[in-house]
Amino acid sequence: MTKTAVVALGGNALTRAGQSGTCDEMLANAAAMASAVHAVIEAGWRVVIVHGNGPQIGNLALQQEGTPWCRPSRCRC
């Protein structure tokens, strides 16, 4: 039977401790993640990738709380 690995990839994997979250940092981290996932696949595992819901989601929620005048129910675009 083939083993299955569930890999949660989200904001904490894209922006690591001590990083500021620049595009270059996130691209480098994404490349490292892709390489690691590829190695797991090459080792014979099935891989399921799910969203990890890292800090970017929380930051967006805080941002929206800070701008109550621009909630989708109140904005007309």
C-alpha positions as CSV (number, residue, x, y, z in Angstrom):
1,M,0.0,0.0,0.0
2,T,1.3,3.5,-0.9
3,K,1.8,5.8,2.0
4,T,0.1,9.2,1.9
5,A,1.6,12.4,3.3
6,V,-0.6,15.4,3.9
7,V,1.5,18.6,3.7
8,A,0.1,21.9,4.9
9,L,1.7,24.7,3.0
10,G,0.7,28.2,4.0
11,G,2.1,31.5,5.2
12,N,4.5,30.1,7.9
13,A,6.1,28.0,5.2
14,L,6.3,31.0,2.8
15,T,7.6,33.5,5.3
16,R,10.0,32.0,7.8
17,A,11.0,33.4,11.2
18,G,13.2,36.4,10.9
19,Q,12.1,37.2,7.4
20,S,10.0,40.2,6.4
21,G,8.0,38.4,3.7
22,T,9.5,40.0,0.6
23,C,8.6,38.5,-2.8
24,D,12.2,37.2,-3.2
25,E,12.1,35.5,0.2
26,M,8.7,33.9,-0.5
27,L,9.8,32.7,-4.0
28,A,13.0,31.1,-2.5
29,N,11.0,29.4,0.3
30,A,8.4,28.2,-2.3
31,A,11.2,26.7,-4.4
32,A,12.6,24.9,-1.3
33,M,9.2,23.6,-0.4
34,A,8.7,22.3,-4.0
35,S,12.0,20.5,-3.8
36,A,11.1,18.9,-0.5
37,V,7.7,17.8,-1.7
38,H,9.3,16.4,-4.9
39,A,11.7,14.3,-2.8
40,V,8.8,12.8,-0.8
41,I,7.1,11.9,-4.1
42,E,10.3,10.4,-5.5
43,A,10.5,8.3,-2.3
44,G,7.2,6.7,-3.3
45,W,4.7,8.6,-1.3
46,R,1.5,10.1,-2.5
47,V,1.3,13.8,-1.5
48,V,-1.8,15.8,-0.7
49,I,-1.1,19.5,-0.3
50,V,-3.5,21.6,1.7
51,H,-3.4,25.3,2.7
52,G,-1.8,25.9,6.0
53,N,-3.6,29.2,6.8
54,G,-0.5,31.0,8.0
55,P,-0.1,34.5,9.1
56,Q,-1.1,36.2,5.9
57,I,-4.7,35.2,6.5
58,G,-4.6,36.6,10.0
59,N,-3.0,39.8,8.7
60,L,-5.7,40.2,6.1
61,A,-8.4,39.7,8.8
62,L,-6.7,42.4,11.0
63,Q,-6.4,44.7,8.1
64,Q,-10.1,44.4,7.4
65,E,-11.0,45.0,11.0
66,G,-8.9,48.2,10.8
67,T,-11.0,49.5,7.9
68,P,-14.7,48.9,8.9
69,W,-15.8,51.4,6.3
70,C,-14.7,49.2,3.5
71,R,-16.4,45.9,4.2
72,P,-17.9,44.2,1.1
73,S,-21.4,44.7,2.4
74,R,-20.7,48.5,2.6
75,C,-18.6,49.1,-0.5
76,R,-19.9,49.9,-3.9
77,C,-17.2,49.3,-6.5
